[in-house]
Amino acid sequence: MTDHPYAGLWVTADGHIRHELLPRGRYVEARGSRERAYTGRYTVTGTHIDYVDDTGFSADGDFVDTDTLHHAGMVLTRRAEKENT
C-alpha cells in the first residue's frame, strides 16, 4: 500500500499522456490510443516520484502541489478516474 496522497489518474492538458498511479506502487501509462503503452512500478519519497517500467527504463518527477505533477518536461494534472480523456 502507499502512504502518499498521489494515487490516481494524472493527465497532460491535451489528454495524450495518462499515468494511472495504482495504490500498490504500480503504474500504467497510456499514450494516445495505446492504453497500456508502459507499465511498471513507482516509489514516492516526499513529493518526488521515481518510475521504473517493466523493461528497466527509469524516469522521475515532482509533485508541485496535490494536483500537479512535473515529469519529463510535461505537466500532468490530477483527473477524476471516471472522466473520459
HTML snippet that shows the backbone in 3Dmol.js (N, CA, C, O; Angstrom):
<script src="https://3Dmol.org/build/3Dmol-min.js"></script>
<div id="view" style="width:600px;height:400px;position:relative"></div>
<script>
const pdb = `
ATOM      1  N   MET A   1       0.837  -1.185   0.000  1.00  0.00           N
ATOM      2  CA  MET A   1       0.000   0.000   0.000  1.00  0.00           C
ATOM      3  C   MET A   1       0.880   1.245   0.000  1.00  0.00           C
ATOM      4  O   MET A   1       2.040   1.203   0.409  1.00  0.00           O
ATOM      5  N   THR A   2       0.317   2.335  -0.459  1.00  0.00           N
ATOM      6  CA  THR A   2       1.055   3.587  -0.494  1.00  0.00           C
ATOM      7  C   THR A   2       0.787   4.378   0.770  1.00  0.00           C
ATOM      8  O   THR A   2      -0.229   4.188   1.439  1.00  0.00           O
ATOM      9  N   ASP A   3       1.708   5.261   1.084  1.00  0.00           N
ATOM     10  CA  ASP A   3       1.495   6.175   2.205  1.00  0.00           C
ATOM     11  C   ASP A   3       1.668   7.607   1.712  1.00  0.00           C
ATOM     12  O   ASP A   3       2.314   8.429   2.363  1.00  0.00           O
ATOM     13  N   HIS A   4       1.081   7.892   0.554  1.00  0.00           N
ATOM     14  CA  HIS A   4       1.123   9.227  -0.034  1.00  0.00           C
ATOM     15  C   HIS A   4      -0.236   9.519  -0.664  1.00  0.00           C
ATOM     16  O   HIS A   4      -1.023   8.603  -0.900  1.00  0.00           O
ATOM     17  N   PRO A   5      -0.510  10.794  -0.936  1.00  0.00           N
ATOM     18  CA  PRO A   5      -1.834  11.172  -1.459  1.00  0.00           C
ATOM     19  C   PRO A   5      -1.936  11.207  -2.977  1.00  0.00           C
ATOM     20  O   PRO A   5      -2.889  11.783  -3.502  1.00  0.00           O
ATOM     21  N   TYR A   6      -0.986  10.612  -3.706  1.00  0.00           N
ATOM     22  CA  TYR A   6      -0.898  10.834  -5.142  1.00  0.00           C
ATOM     23  C   TYR A   6      -1.456   9.716  -6.022  1.00  0.00           C
ATOM     24  O   TYR A   6      -1.436   9.852  -7.246  1.00  0.00           O
ATOM     25  N   ALA A   7      -1.947   8.631  -5.457  1.00  0.00           N
ATOM     26  CA  ALA A   7      -2.525   7.564  -6.279  1.00  0.00           C
ATOM     27  C   ALA A   7      -3.706   8.129  -7.066  1.00  0.00           C
ATOM     28  O   ALA A   7      -4.448   8.974  -6.566  1.00  0.00           O
ATOM     29  N   GLY A   8      -3.869   7.659  -8.288  1.00  0.00           N
ATOM     30  CA  GLY A   8      -4.968   8.120  -9.117  1.00  0.00           C
ATOM     31  C   GLY A   8      -4.500   8.401 -10.535  1.00  0.00           C
ATOM     32  O   GLY A   8      -3.419   7.975 -10.941  1.00  0.00           O
ATOM     33  N   LEU A   9      -5.317   9.116 -11.277  1.00  0.00           N
ATOM     34  CA  LEU A   9      -5.068   9.384 -12.686  1.00  0.00           C
ATOM     35  C   LEU A   9      -4.486  10.780 -12.874  1.00  0.00           C
ATOM     36  O   LEU A   9      -4.999  11.762 -12.338  1.00  0.00           O
ATOM     37  N   TRP A  10      -3.384  10.848 -13.659  1.00  0.00           N
ATOM     38  CA  TRP A  10      -2.674  12.099 -13.967  1.00  0.00           C
ATOM     39  C   TRP A  10      -2.602  12.235 -15.475  1.00  0.00           C
ATOM     40  O   TRP A  10      -2.233  11.283 -16.162  1.00  0.00           O
ATOM     41  N   VAL A  11      -2.954  13.416 -16.013  1.00  0.00           N
ATOM     42  CA  VAL A  11      -3.150  13.572 -17.442  1.00  0.00           C
ATOM     43  C   VAL A  11      -2.537  14.890 -17.930  1.00  0.00           C
ATOM     44  O   VAL A  11      -2.626  15.907 -17.243  1.00  0.00           O
ATOM     45  N   THR A  12      -1.912  14.871 -19.123  1.00  0.00           N
ATOM     46  CA  THR A  12      -1.448  16.114 -19.736  1.00  0.00           C
ATOM     47  C   THR A  12      -2.664  16.908 -20.218  1.00  0.00           C
ATOM     48  O   THR A  12      -3.749  16.351 -20.388  1.00  0.00           O
ATOM     49  N   ALA A  13      -2.473  18.214 -20.435  1.00  0.00           N
ATOM     50  CA  ALA A  13      -3.585  19.092 -20.825  1.00  0.00           C
ATOM     51  C   ALA A  13      -4.270  18.613 -22.096  1.00  0.00           C
ATOM     52  O   ALA A  13      -5.485  18.760 -22.231  1.00  0.00           O
ATOM     53  N   ASP A  14      -3.513  18.041 -23.033  1.00  0.00           N
ATOM     54  CA  ASP A  14      -4.111  17.559 -24.285  1.00  0.00           C
ATOM     55  C   ASP A  14      -4.666  16.141 -24.175  1.00  0.00           C
ATOM     56  O   ASP A  14      -5.247  15.626 -25.130  1.00  0.00           O
ATOM     57  N   GLY A  15      -4.489  15.501 -23.005  1.00  0.00           N
ATOM     58  CA  GLY A  15      -5.013  14.156 -22.785  1.00  0.00           C
ATOM     59  C   GLY A  15      -4.209  13.045 -23.430  1.00  0.00           C
ATOM     60  O   GLY A  15      -4.584  11.878 -23.325  1.00  0.00           O
ATOM     61  N   HIS A  16      -3.108  13.380 -24.096  1.00  0.00           N
ATOM     62  CA  HIS A  16      -2.328  12.374 -24.817  1.00  0.00           C
ATOM     63  C   HIS A  16      -1.600  11.412 -23.867  1.00  0.00           C
ATOM     64  O   HIS A  16      -1.572  10.207 -24.114  1.00  0.00           O
ATOM     65  N   ILE A  17      -1.018  11.933 -22.792  1.00  0.00           N
ATOM     66  CA  ILE A  17      -0.287  11.114 -21.821  1.00  0.00           C
ATOM     67  C   ILE A  17      -1.137  10.993 -20.569  1.00  0.00           C
ATOM     68  O   ILE A  17      -1.619  11.986 -20.024  1.00  0.00           O
ATOM     69  N   ARG A  18      -1.310   9.750 -20.124  1.00  0.00           N
ATOM     70  CA  ARG A  18      -2.100   9.482 -18.930  1.00  0.00           C
ATOM     71  C   ARG A  18      -1.371   8.484 -18.053  1.00  0.00           C
ATOM     72  O   ARG A  18      -1.058   7.377 -18.491  1.00  0.00           O
ATOM     73  N   HIS A  19      -1.099   8.870 -16.815  1.00  0.00           N
ATOM     74  CA  HIS A  19      -0.461   7.981 -15.838  1.00  0.00           C
ATOM     75  C   HIS A  19      -1.497   7.602 -14.803  1.00  0.00           C
ATOM     76  O   HIS A  19      -2.092   8.474 -14.170  1.00  0.00           O
ATOM     77  N   GLU A  20      -1.719   6.320 -14.626  1.00  0.00           N
ATOM     78  CA  GLU A  20      -2.556   5.865 -13.529  1.00  0.00           C
ATOM     79  C   GLU A  20      -1.632   5.292 -12.467  1.00  0.00           C
ATOM     80  O   GLU A  20      -1.026   4.237 -12.656  1.00  0.00           O
ATOM     81  N   LEU A  21      -1.532   6.000 -11.342  1.00  0.00           N
ATOM     82  CA  LEU A  21      -0.719   5.534 -10.218  1.00  0.00           C
ATOM     83  C   LEU A  21      -1.607   4.673  -9.340  1.00  0.00           C
ATOM     84  O   LEU A  21      -2.498   5.172  -8.654  1.00  0.00           O
ATOM     85  N   LEU A  22      -1.355   3.386  -9.370  1.00  0.00           N
ATOM     86  CA  LEU A  22      -2.159   2.430  -8.610  1.00  0.00           C
ATOM     87  C   LEU A  22      -1.701   2.425  -7.151  1.00  0.00           C
ATOM     88  O   LEU A  22      -0.541   2.727  -6.872  1.00  0.00           O
ATOM     89  N   PRO A  23      -2.580   2.094  -6.232  1.00  0.00           N
ATOM     90  CA  PRO A  23      -2.250   2.223  -4.812  1.00  0.00           C
ATOM     91  C   PRO A  23      -1.196   1.256  -4.286  1.00  0.00           C
ATOM     92  O   PRO A  23      -0.726   1.446  -3.164  1.00  0.00           O
ATOM     93  N   ARG A  24      -0.810   0.258  -5.016  1.00  0.00           N
ATOM     94  CA  ARG A  24       0.191  -0.698  -4.516  1.00  0.00           C
ATOM     95  C   ARG A  24       1.563  -0.507  -5.166  1.00  0.00           C
ATOM     96  O   ARG A  24       2.363  -1.441  -5.227  1.00  0.00           O
ATOM     97  N   GLY A  25       1.831   0.724  -5.656  1.00  0.00           N
ATOM     98  CA  GLY A  25       3.148   1.023  -6.191  1.00  0.00           C
ATOM     99  C   GLY A  25       3.367   0.614  -7.636  1.00  0.00           C
ATOM    100  O   GLY A  25       4.510   0.563  -8.091  1.00  0.00           O
ATOM    101  N   ARG A  26       2.306   0.323  -8.364  1.00  0.00           N
ATOM    102  CA  ARG A  26       2.390   0.025  -9.789  1.00  0.00           C
ATOM    103  C   ARG A  26       1.749   1.178 -10.559  1.00  0.00           C
ATOM    104  O   ARG A  26       0.926   1.918 -10.021  1.00  0.00           O
ATOM    105  N   TYR A  27       2.140   1.319 -11.828  1.00  0.00           N
ATOM    106  CA  TYR A  27       1.515   2.336 -12.666  1.00  0.00           C
ATOM    107  C   TYR A  27       1.264   1.786 -14.063  1.00  0.00           C
ATOM    108  O   TYR A  27       1.881   0.814 -14.500  1.00  0.00           O
ATOM    109  N   VAL A  28       0.337   2.443 -14.741  1.00  0.00           N
ATOM    110  CA  VAL A  28       0.033   2.166 -16.139  1.00  0.00           C
ATOM    111  C   VAL A  28       0.078   3.500 -16.859  1.00  0.00           C
ATOM    112  O   VAL A  28      -0.591   4.447 -16.447  1.00  0.00           O
ATOM    113  N   GLU A  29       0.859   3.590 -17.932  1.00  0.00           N
ATOM    114  CA  GLU A  29       0.927   4.815 -18.725  1.00  0.00           C
ATOM    115  C   GLU A  29       0.273   4.578 -20.067  1.00  0.00           C
ATOM    116  O   GLU A  29       0.605   3.628 -20.776  1.00  0.00           O
ATOM    117  N   ALA A  30      -0.666   5.452 -20.412  1.00  0.00           N
ATOM    118  CA  ALA A  30      -1.314   5.421 -21.717  1.00  0.00           C
ATOM    119  C   ALA A  30      -0.772   6.577 -22.546  1.00  0.00           C
ATOM    120  O   ALA A  30      -0.487   7.655 -22.024  1.00  0.00           O
ATOM    121  N   ARG A  31      -0.635   6.334 -23.846  1.00  0.00           N
ATOM    122  CA  ARG A  31      -0.194   7.374 -24.792  1.00  0.00           C
ATOM    123  C   ARG A  31      -1.115   7.329 -25.991  1.00  0.00           C
ATOM    124  O   ARG A  31      -1.132   6.358 -26.748  1.00  0.00           O
ATOM    125  N   GLY A  32      -1.884   8.397 -26.155  1.00  0.00           N
ATOM    126  CA  GLY A  32      -2.845   8.423 -27.259  1.00  0.00           C
ATOM    127  C   GLY A  32      -3.818   7.272 -27.147  1.00  0.00           C
ATOM    128  O   GLY A  32      -4.456   7.092 -26.110  1.00  0.00           O
ATOM    129  N   SER A  33      -3.937   6.488 -28.208  1.00  0.00           N
ATOM    130  CA  SER A  33      -4.867   5.350 -28.200  1.00  0.00           C
ATOM    131  C   SER A  33      -4.272   4.091 -27.580  1.00  0.00           C
ATOM    132  O   SER A  33      -4.973   3.092 -27.418  1.00  0.00           O
ATOM    133  N   ARG A  34      -2.981   4.128 -27.228  1.00  0.00           N
ATOM    134  CA  ARG A  34      -2.337   2.958 -26.588  1.00  0.00           C
ATOM    135  C   ARG A  34      -2.589   3.010 -25.086  1.00  0.00           C
ATOM    136  O   ARG A  34      -1.882   3.709 -24.359  1.00  0.00           O
ATOM    137  N   GLU A  35      -3.585   2.278 -24.623  1.00  0.00           N
ATOM    138  CA  GLU A  35      -3.996   2.339 -23.218  1.00  0.00           C
ATOM    139  C   GLU A  35      -2.958   1.771 -22.249  1.00  0.00           C
ATOM    140  O   GLU A  35      -2.912   2.201 -21.096  1.00  0.00           O
ATOM    141  N   ARG A  36      -2.142   0.841 -22.669  1.00  0.00           N
ATOM    142  CA  ARG A  36      -1.114   0.266 -21.791  1.00  0.00           C
ATOM    143  C   ARG A  36       0.238   0.359 -22.497  1.00  0.00           C
ATOM    144  O   ARG A  36       0.916  -0.648 -22.705  1.00  0.00           O
ATOM    145  N   ALA A  37       0.612   1.576 -22.858  1.00  0.00           N
ATOM    146  CA  ALA A  37       1.878   1.776 -23.563  1.00  0.00           C
ATOM    147  C   ALA A  37       3.058   1.343 -22.700  1.00  0.00           C
ATOM    148  O   ALA A  37       4.006   0.735 -23.195  1.00  0.00           O
ATOM    149  N   TYR A  38       2.995   1.660 -21.405  1.00  0.00           N
ATOM    150  CA  TYR A  38       4.056   1.290 -20.467  1.00  0.00           C
ATOM    151  C   TYR A  38       3.434   0.910 -19.139  1.00  0.00           C
ATOM    152  O   TYR A  38       2.430   1.488 -18.722  1.00  0.00           O
ATOM    153  N   THR A  39       4.034  -0.059 -18.484  1.00  0.00           N
ATOM    154  CA  THR A  39       3.640  -0.427 -17.128  1.00  0.00           C
ATOM    155  C   THR A  39       4.903  -0.588 -16.306  1.00  0.00           C
ATOM    156  O   THR A  39       5.975  -0.858 -16.848  1.00  0.00           O
ATOM    157  N   GLY A  40       4.779  -0.425 -15.008  1.00  0.00           N
ATOM    158  CA  GLY A  40       5.950  -0.578 -14.153  1.00  0.00           C
ATOM    159  C   GLY A  40       5.616  -0.279 -12.708  1.00  0.00           C
ATOM    160  O   GLY A  40       4.461  -0.345 -12.286  1.00  0.00           O
ATOM    161  N   ARG A  41       6.650   0.049 -11.965  1.00  0.00           N
ATOM    162  CA  ARG A  41       6.471   0.348 -10.547  1.00  0.00           C
ATOM    163  C   ARG A  41       6.946   1.777 -10.283  1.00  0.00           C
ATOM    164  O   ARG A  41       7.698   2.361 -11.062  1.00  0.00           O
ATOM    165  N   TYR A  42       6.485   2.305  -9.176  1.00  0.00           N
ATOM    166  CA  TYR A  42       6.907   3.646  -8.783  1.00  0.00           C
ATOM    167  C   TYR A  42       7.066   3.705  -7.275  1.00  0.00           C
ATOM    168  O   TYR A  42       6.471   2.919  -6.537  1.00  0.00           O
ATOM    169  N   THR A  43       7.880   4.653  -6.833  1.00  0.00           N
ATOM    170  CA  THR A  43       8.008   4.956  -5.413  1.00  0.00           C
ATOM    171  C   THR A  43       7.920   6.466  -5.247  1.00  0.00           C
ATOM    172  O   THR A  43       8.377   7.227  -6.100  1.00  0.00           O
ATOM    173  N   VAL A  44       7.330   6.882  -4.145  1.00  0.00           N
ATOM    174  CA  VAL A  44       7.222   8.301  -3.827  1.00  0.00           C
ATOM    175  C   VAL A  44       7.968   8.549  -2.524  1.00  0.00           C
ATOM    176  O   VAL A  44       7.749   7.866  -1.524  1.00  0.00           O
ATOM    177  N   THR A  45       8.856   9.545  -2.557  1.00  0.00           N
ATOM    178  CA  THR A  45       9.569   9.996  -1.363  1.00  0.00           C
ATOM    179  C   THR A  45       9.272  11.482  -1.212  1.00  0.00           C
ATOM    180  O   THR A  45       9.756  12.299  -1.996  1.00  0.00           O
ATOM    181  N   GLY A  46       8.483  11.830  -0.215  1.00  0.00           N
ATOM    182  CA  GLY A  46       8.059  13.218  -0.071  1.00  0.00           C
ATOM    183  C   GLY A  46       7.199  13.612  -1.254  1.00  0.00           C
ATOM    184  O   GLY A  46       6.113  13.067  -1.446  1.00  0.00           O
ATOM    185  N   THR A  47       7.685  14.567  -2.056  1.00  0.00           N
ATOM    186  CA  THR A  47       6.953  14.998  -3.252  1.00  0.00           C
ATOM    187  C   THR A  47       7.646  14.553  -4.540  1.00  0.00           C
ATOM    188  O   THR A  47       7.292  15.011  -5.626  1.00  0.00           O
ATOM    189  N   HIS A  48       8.624  13.668  -4.422  1.00  0.00           N
ATOM    190  CA  HIS A  48       9.381  13.175  -5.578  1.00  0.00           C
ATOM    191  C   HIS A  48       8.911  11.768  -5.941  1.00  0.00           C
ATOM    192  O   HIS A  48       8.692  10.936  -5.061  1.00  0.00           O
ATOM    193  N   ILE A  49       8.756  11.504  -7.243  1.00  0.00           N
ATOM    194  CA  ILE A  49       8.354  10.179  -7.711  1.00  0.00           C
ATOM    195  C   ILE A  49       9.438   9.615  -8.624  1.00  0.00           C
ATOM    196  O   ILE A  49       9.965  10.316  -9.488  1.00  0.00           O
ATOM    197  N   ASP A  50       9.762   8.344  -8.423  1.00  0.00           N
ATOM    198  CA  ASP A  50      10.675   7.607  -9.287  1.00  0.00           C
ATOM    199  C   ASP A  50       9.885   6.487  -9.943  1.00  0.00           C
ATOM    200  O   ASP A  50       9.159   5.750  -9.276  1.00  0.00           O
ATOM    201  N   TYR A  51      10.033   6.367 -11.264  1.00  0.00           N
ATOM    202  CA  TYR A  51       9.379   5.330 -12.048  1.00  0.00           C
ATOM    203  C   TYR A  51      10.428   4.363 -12.572  1.00  0.00           C
ATOM    204  O   TYR A  51      11.530   4.782 -12.925  1.00  0.00           O
ATOM    205  N   VAL A  52      10.103   3.076 -12.628  1.00  0.00           N
ATOM    206  CA  VAL A  52      10.898   2.084 -13.350  1.00  0.00           C
ATOM    207  C   VAL A  52       9.892   1.224 -14.106  1.00  0.00           C
ATOM    208  O   VAL A  52       9.075   0.528 -13.503  1.00  0.00           O
ATOM    209  N   ASP A  53       9.964   1.284 -15.455  1.00  0.00           N
ATOM    210  CA  ASP A  53       8.999   0.486 -16.197  1.00  0.00           C
ATOM    211  C   ASP A  53       9.461  -0.968 -16.259  1.00  0.00           C
ATOM    212  O   ASP A  53      10.573  -1.294 -15.845  1.00  0.00           O
ATOM    213  N   ASP A  54       8.606  -1.823 -16.772  1.00  0.00           N
ATOM    214  CA  ASP A  54       8.877  -3.258 -16.749  1.00  0.00           C
ATOM    215  C   ASP A  54      10.019  -3.676 -17.667  1.00  0.00           C
ATOM    216  O   ASP A  54      10.456  -4.825 -17.613  1.00  0.00           O
ATOM    217  N   THR A  55      10.512  -2.768 -18.513  1.00  0.00           N
ATOM    218  CA  THR A  55      11.687  -3.062 -19.337  1.00  0.00           C
ATOM    219  C   THR A  55      12.975  -2.592 -18.677  1.00  0.00           C
ATOM    220  O   THR A  55      14.065  -2.877 -19.174  1.00  0.00           O
ATOM    221  N   GLY A  56      12.858  -1.860 -17.538  1.00  0.00           N
ATOM    222  CA  GLY A  56      14.027  -1.358 -16.825  1.00  0.00           C
ATOM    223  C   GLY A  56      14.303   0.121 -17.030  1.00  0.00           C
ATOM    224  O   GLY A  56      15.182   0.672 -16.368  1.00  0.00           O
ATOM    225  N   PHE A  57      13.572   0.789 -17.936  1.00  0.00           N
ATOM    226  CA  PHE A  57      13.747   2.220 -18.157  1.00  0.00           C
ATOM    227  C   PHE A  57      13.278   2.984 -16.925  1.00  0.00           C
ATOM    228  O   PHE A  57      12.249   2.649 -16.339  1.00  0.00           O
ATOM    229  N   SER A  58      14.031   4.010 -16.530  1.00  0.00           N
ATOM    230  CA  SER A  58      13.642   4.783 -15.350  1.00  0.00           C
ATOM    231  C   SER A  58      13.445   6.248 -15.692  1.00  0.00           C
ATOM    232  O   SER A  58      14.033   6.768 -16.640  1.00  0.00           O
ATOM    233  N   ALA A  59      12.610   6.900 -14.906  1.00  0.00           N
ATOM    234  CA  ALA A  59      12.316   8.325 -15.042  1.00  0.00           C
ATOM    235  C   ALA A  59      11.873   8.827 -13.677  1.00  0.00           C
ATOM    236  O   ALA A  59      11.647   8.042 -12.756  1.00  0.00           O
ATOM    237  N   ASP A  60      11.753  10.129 -13.559  1.00  0.00           N
ATOM    238  CA  ASP A  60      11.296  10.680 -12.285  1.00  0.00           C
ATOM    239  C   ASP A  60      10.495  11.944 -12.509  1.00  0.00           C
ATOM    240  O   ASP A  60      10.341  12.408 -13.638  1.00  0.00           O
ATOM    241  N   GLY A  61       9.991  12.491 -11.423  1.00  0.00           N
ATOM    242  CA  GLY A  61       9.205  13.712 -11.488  1.00  0.00           C
ATOM    243  C   GLY A  61       8.980  14.256 -10.097  1.00  0.00           C
ATOM    244  O   GLY A  61       9.432  13.685  -9.105  1.00  0.00           O
ATOM    245  N   ASP A  62       8.271  15.373 -10.042  1.00  0.00           N
ATOM    246  CA  ASP A  62       7.984  16.023  -8.764  1.00  0.00           C
ATOM    247  C   ASP A  62       6.556  16.535  -8.744  1.00  0.00           C
ATOM    248  O   ASP A  62       6.081  17.136  -9.708  1.00  0.00           O
ATOM    249  N   PHE A  63       5.879  16.287  -7.633  1.00  0.00           N
ATOM    250  CA  PHE A  63       4.559  16.834  -7.406  1.00  0.00           C
ATOM    251  C   PHE A  63       4.760  18.241  -6.864  1.00  0.00           C
ATOM    252  O   PHE A  63       5.333  18.419  -5.790  1.00  0.00           O
ATOM    253  N   VAL A  64       4.287  19.243  -7.607  1.00  0.00           N
ATOM    254  CA  VAL A  64       4.478  20.624  -7.158  1.00  0.00           C
ATOM    255  C   VAL A  64       3.357  21.069  -6.232  1.00  0.00           C
ATOM    256  O   VAL A  64       3.516  22.030  -5.480  1.00  0.00           O
ATOM    257  N   ASP A  65       2.234  20.381  -6.282  1.00  0.00           N
ATOM    258  CA  ASP A  65       1.154  20.514  -5.321  1.00  0.00           C
ATOM    259  C   ASP A  65       0.320  19.240  -5.416  1.00  0.00           C
ATOM    260  O   ASP A  65       0.689  18.321  -6.147  1.00  0.00           O
ATOM    261  N   THR A  66      -0.779  19.168  -4.703  1.00  0.00           N
ATOM    262  CA  THR A  66      -1.533  17.910  -4.663  1.00  0.00           C
ATOM    263  C   THR A  66      -2.205  17.558  -5.984  1.00  0.00           C
ATOM    264  O   THR A  66      -2.668  16.431  -6.155  1.00  0.00           O
ATOM    265  N   ASP A  67      -2.268  18.515  -6.932  1.00  0.00           N
ATOM    266  CA  ASP A  67      -2.939  18.264  -8.201  1.00  0.00           C
ATOM    267  C   ASP A  67      -2.068  18.476  -9.426  1.00  0.00           C
ATOM    268  O   ASP A  67      -2.583  18.470 -10.543  1.00  0.00           O
ATOM    269  N   THR A  68      -0.740  18.667  -9.252  1.00  0.00           N
ATOM    270  CA  THR A  68       0.148  18.949 -10.383  1.00  0.00           C
ATOM    271  C   THR A  68       1.429  18.135 -10.266  1.00  0.00           C
ATOM    272  O   THR A  68       2.106  18.160  -9.238  1.00  0.00           O
ATOM    273  N   LEU A  69       1.753  17.409 -11.344  1.00  0.00           N
ATOM    274  CA  LEU A  69       2.961  16.588 -11.428  1.00  0.00           C
ATOM    275  C   LEU A  69       3.807  17.071 -12.591  1.00  0.00           C
ATOM    276  O   LEU A  69       3.322  17.150 -13.719  1.00  0.00           O
ATOM    277  N   HIS A  70       5.058  17.394 -12.331  1.00  0.00           N
ATOM    278  CA  HIS A  70       6.023  17.714 -13.389  1.00  0.00           C
ATOM    279  C   HIS A  70       6.852  16.461 -13.631  1.00  0.00           C
ATOM    280  O   HIS A  70       7.487  15.938 -12.715  1.00  0.00           O
ATOM    281  N   HIS A  71       6.839  15.981 -14.878  1.00  0.00           N
ATOM    282  CA  HIS A  71       7.501  14.720 -15.217  1.00  0.00           C
ATOM    283  C   HIS A  71       8.036  14.811 -16.642  1.00  0.00           C
ATOM    284  O   HIS A  71       7.266  15.025 -17.578  1.00  0.00           O
ATOM    285  N   ALA A  72       9.336  14.652 -16.816  1.00  0.00           N
ATOM    286  CA  ALA A  72       9.973  14.576 -18.139  1.00  0.00           C
ATOM    287  C   ALA A  72       9.582  15.741 -19.049  1.00  0.00           C
ATOM    288  O   ALA A  72       9.295  15.541 -20.230  1.00  0.00           O
ATOM    289  N   GLY A  73       9.573  16.949 -18.502  1.00  0.00           N
ATOM    290  CA  GLY A  73       9.235  18.124 -19.283  1.00  0.00           C
ATOM    291  C   GLY A  73       7.747  18.327 -19.515  1.00  0.00           C
ATOM    292  O   GLY A  73       7.347  19.256 -20.217  1.00  0.00           O
ATOM    293  N   MET A  74       6.931  17.470 -18.935  1.00  0.00           N
ATOM    294  CA  MET A  74       5.475  17.568 -19.088  1.00  0.00           C
ATOM    295  C   MET A  74       4.845  18.010 -17.776  1.00  0.00           C
ATOM    296  O   MET A  74       5.424  17.832 -16.704  1.00  0.00           O
ATOM    297  N   VAL A  75       3.666  18.581 -17.872  1.00  0.00           N
ATOM    298  CA  VAL A  75       2.860  18.906 -16.704  1.00  0.00           C
ATOM    299  C   VAL A  75       1.607  18.042 -16.775  1.00  0.00           C
ATOM    300  O   VAL A  75       0.844  18.107 -17.739  1.00  0.00           O
ATOM    301  N   LEU A  76       1.412  17.240 -15.747  1.00  0.00           N
ATOM    302  CA  LEU A  76       0.218  16.401 -15.656  1.00  0.00           C
ATOM    303  C   LEU A  76      -0.607  16.888 -14.478  1.00  0.00           C
ATOM    304  O   LEU A  76      -0.061  17.287 -13.449  1.00  0.00           O
ATOM    305  N   THR A  77      -1.916  16.854 -14.632  1.00  0.00           N
ATOM    306  CA  THR A  77      -2.796  17.246 -13.543  1.00  0.00           C
ATOM    307  C   THR A  77      -3.675  16.074 -13.155  1.00  0.00           C
ATOM    308  O   THR A  77      -3.970  15.188 -13.957  1.00  0.00           O
ATOM    309  N   ARG A  78      -4.080  16.102 -11.907  1.00  0.00           N
ATOM    310  CA  ARG A  78      -4.940  15.035 -11.388  1.00  0.00           C
ATOM    311  C   ARG A  78      -6.302  15.126 -12.063  1.00  0.00           C
ATOM    312  O   ARG A  78      -6.856  16.211 -12.239  1.00  0.00           O
ATOM    313  N   ARG A  79      -6.818  13.983 -12.428  1.00  0.00           N
ATOM    314  CA  ARG A  79      -8.145  13.929 -13.036  1.00  0.00           C
ATOM    315  C   ARG A  79      -8.941  12.826 -12.375  1.00  0.00           C
ATOM    316  O   ARG A  79      -8.404  11.774 -12.030  1.00  0.00           O
ATOM    317  N   ALA A  80     -10.221  13.075 -12.202  1.00  0.00           N
ATOM    318  CA  ALA A  80     -11.090  12.030 -11.662  1.00  0.00           C
ATOM    319  C   ALA A  80     -11.089  10.856 -12.625  1.00  0.00           C
ATOM    320  O   ALA A  80     -11.229  11.047 -13.833  1.00  0.00           O
ATOM    321  N   GLU A  81     -10.934   9.652 -12.111  1.00  0.00           N
ATOM    322  CA  GLU A  81     -10.797   8.460 -12.969  1.00  0.00           C
ATOM    323  C   GLU A  81     -12.037   8.182 -13.803  1.00  0.00           C
ATOM    324  O   GLU A  81     -11.930   7.529 -14.840  1.00  0.00           O
ATOM    325  N   LYS A  82     -13.195   8.646 -13.397  1.00  0.00           N
ATOM    326  CA  LYS A  82     -14.404   8.352 -14.163  1.00  0.00           C
ATOM    327  C   LYS A  82     -14.576   9.278 -15.361  1.00  0.00           C
ATOM    328  O   LYS A  82     -15.430   9.026 -16.211  1.00  0.00           O
ATOM    329  N   GLU A  83     -13.776  10.354 -15.447  1.00  0.00           N
ATOM    330  CA  GLU A  83     -13.866  11.256 -16.589  1.00  0.00           C
ATOM    331  C   GLU A  83     -13.265  10.606 -17.818  1.00  0.00           C
ATOM    332  O   GLU A  83     -12.348   9.794 -17.698  1.00  0.00           O
ATOM    333  N   ASN A  84     -13.757  10.942 -18.987  1.00  0.00           N
ATOM    334  CA  ASN A  84     -13.155  10.489 -20.244  1.00  0.00           C
ATOM    335  C   ASN A  84     -11.951  11.359 -20.553  1.00  0.00           C
ATOM    336  O   ASN A  84     -11.941  12.546 -20.227  1.00  0.00           O
ATOM    337  N   THR A  85     -10.936  10.779 -21.180  1.00  0.00           N
ATOM    338  CA  THR A  85      -9.754  11.559 -21.556  1.00  0.00           C
ATOM    339  C   THR A  85      -9.784  11.904 -23.016  1.00  0.00           C
ATOM    340  O   THR A  85      -8.869  12.559 -23.515  1.00  0.00           O
TER     341      THR A  85
END
`;
const viewer = $3Dmol.createViewer("view");
viewer.addModel(pdb, "pdb");
viewer.setStyle({}, {cartoon: {color: "spectrum"}});
viewer.zoomTo();
viewer.render();
</script>
